[in-house]
Amino acid sequence: MKPVKLHNSTFYNGDCISGASQYIPDNSVDLIITDPPYGISGDRLHRHYNRNEEFVTGGYCEIPQEEYADFSRRWIRQAERILRPGGSIYIVSGYTNLPDILCALRGTSLHEVNHIIWKFRFGVFTRKKFISSHYHILFYAKPGGKRTFNLESRFGLAEKDDDNRSLNNADREDVWIINREYKPGRVKNKNELPLPLVSKMIQYSSNEGDRVADLFLGGFSTAMAAIGLNRKVIGFEIAQPVFAAKIAELERIRPGYLLPELRTPFIQNPARSRTRWTEADRTALAMEFQRLSEDRLPKSEIVRRLQETFGRGRFAIEKALKKKNR
Ligand SMILES: C[S@@+](CC[C@H](N)C(=O)[O-])C[C@H]1O[C@@H](n2cnc3c(N)ncnc32)[C@H](O)[C@@H]1O
């Protein structure tokens, strides 16, 4: 398989099971976000959110129901292998074949962190039953390393809404209400995930410069969001038409283009904000700054990581770095 290399990322037009085993080393990705085919033949649900089918690319590869359990076991085994210890994986699944995915996960060392319900408005009309308006997101992690979970990446712990309820708690509930994007008039895959949904997983479970994998790129939502948030991507898509269309779209974006749109959380009282800096603290800070600079991370990300490591606020870190450089 010949890779397409773009924005520090690598994309393959081919099967993810043989491709991952050939091209992705063990323990080499920080985060996996993926949305496998649902194994529902004759699935027409996508028609409700793609009202004009003319813009939906062909070639979407579905998996026959009778092969779904084995298929799930095989790709999930690859996911487990490539994830670094402590790395996180989010799998989006409908309910029809959810037992196969859960069963495949149980056969690995991955452990459950959360079972998230993604709720959205679907627009399907039914008379004799309730209206389906959710998907499952299985958030698992690989044991043996430190898991990234950026607690205050979107809302500070002290931030409240007008009714004095915690915004951070609300954002971290395990039911996520995020609507689908209709994207009228744009070329798309059958089931594209909304960027705000994927961005949320990326913000909580990775840092800038991390490597994010998606084994079923489809309409490249994971890739768009991850590159937009300055992460590197590796991924596969078996269907040629959508792969070609989305690579062309990716060429037009700029790494980090989503960063200016992110909300800045208000973070109060970092753990060591009231402790005096010692000379040893300053030396450790300078060394860590040097180490992170060698990874060529943007200054804002370096300062964010230093805040986390040293338990200090942004201004304190910037001031101490200036002092050290004088
Ligand atoms: C549910 S869609 C992914 C949608 C994607 N998350 C998005 O937001 O656009 C699943 C995709 O997996 C692709 N696919 C199916 N079997 C595959 C395989 N063995 N290797 C790689 N891609 C595959 C399908 O062609 C389809 O585009």
The ligand as an SDF file (V2000), in Angstrom:
LIG
                    3D

 27 29  0  0  0  0  0  0  0  0999 V2000
  -18.7870    4.3990    9.6290 C   0  0  0  0  0  0  0  0  0  0  0  0
  -17.6630    4.7860    8.3650 S   0  0  0  0  0  0  0  0  0  0  0  0
  -16.5010    5.8890    9.0960 C   0  0  0  0  0  0  0  0  0  0  0  0
  -17.0140    7.2870    9.1440 C   0  0  0  0  0  0  0  0  0  0  0  0
  -16.0090    8.2650    9.6630 C   0  0  0  0  0  0  0  0  0  0  0  0
  -15.7890    8.1160   11.0820 N   0  0  0  0  0  0  0  0  0  0  0  0
  -16.4580    9.6800    9.3600 C   0  0  0  0  0  0  0  0  0  0  0  0
  -16.6780   10.4590   10.3100 O   0  0  0  0  0  0  0  0  0  0  0  0
  -16.6290   10.0100    8.2100 O   0  0  0  0  0  0  0  0  0  0  0  0
  -16.7350    3.3070    8.1820 C   0  0  0  0  0  0  0  0  0  0  0  0
  -15.7500    3.3290    7.0300 C   0  0  0  0  0  0  0  0  0  0  0  0
  -14.9170    2.1770    7.1120 O   0  0  0  0  0  0  0  0  0  0  0  0
  -14.5640    1.7810    5.7730 C   0  0  0  0  0  0  0  0  0  0  0  0
  -14.0750    0.4010    5.8320 N   0  0  0  0  0  0  0  0  0  0  0  0
  -14.7890   -0.7550    5.8490 C   0  0  0  0  0  0  0  0  0  0  0  0
  -13.9700   -1.8260    5.9570 N   0  0  0  0  0  0  0  0  0  0  0  0
  -12.7080   -1.3490    6.0410 C   0  0  0  0  0  0  0  0  0  0  0  0
  -11.4240   -1.9590    6.1920 C   0  0  0  0  0  0  0  0  0  0  0  0
  -11.2850   -3.2900    6.2900 N   0  0  0  0  0  0  0  0  0  0  0  0
  -10.3280   -1.1590    6.2530 N   0  0  0  0  0  0  0  0  0  0  0  0
  -10.4560    0.1910    6.1600 C   0  0  0  0  0  0  0  0  0  0  0  0
  -11.6350    0.8240    5.9950 N   0  0  0  0  0  0  0  0  0  0  0  0
  -12.7450    0.0700    5.9470 C   0  0  0  0  0  0  0  0  0  0  0  0
  -15.8540    1.9990    5.0010 C   0  0  0  0  0  0  0  0  0  0  0  0
  -15.6280    2.0980    3.6190 O   0  0  0  0  0  0  0  0  0  0  0  0
  -16.3780    3.3050    5.6470 C   0  0  0  0  0  0  0  0  0  0  0  0
  -15.9650    4.4380    4.9150 O   0  0  0  0  0  0  0  0  0  0  0  0
  1  2  1  0
  2  3  1  0
  2 10  1  0
  3  4  1  0
  4  5  1  0
  5  6  1  0
  5  7  1  0
  7  8  2  0
  7  9  1  0
 10 11  1  0
 11 12  1  0
 11 26  1  0
 12 13  1  0
 13 14  1  0
 13 24  1  0
 14 15  1  0
 14 23  1  0
 15 16  2  0
 16 17  1  0
 17 18  1  0
 17 23  2  0
 18 19  1  0
 18 20  2  0
 20 21  1  0
 21 22  2  0
 22 23  1  0
 24 25  1  0
 24 26  1  0
 26 27  1  0
M  CHG  2   2   1   9  -1
M  END
$$$$
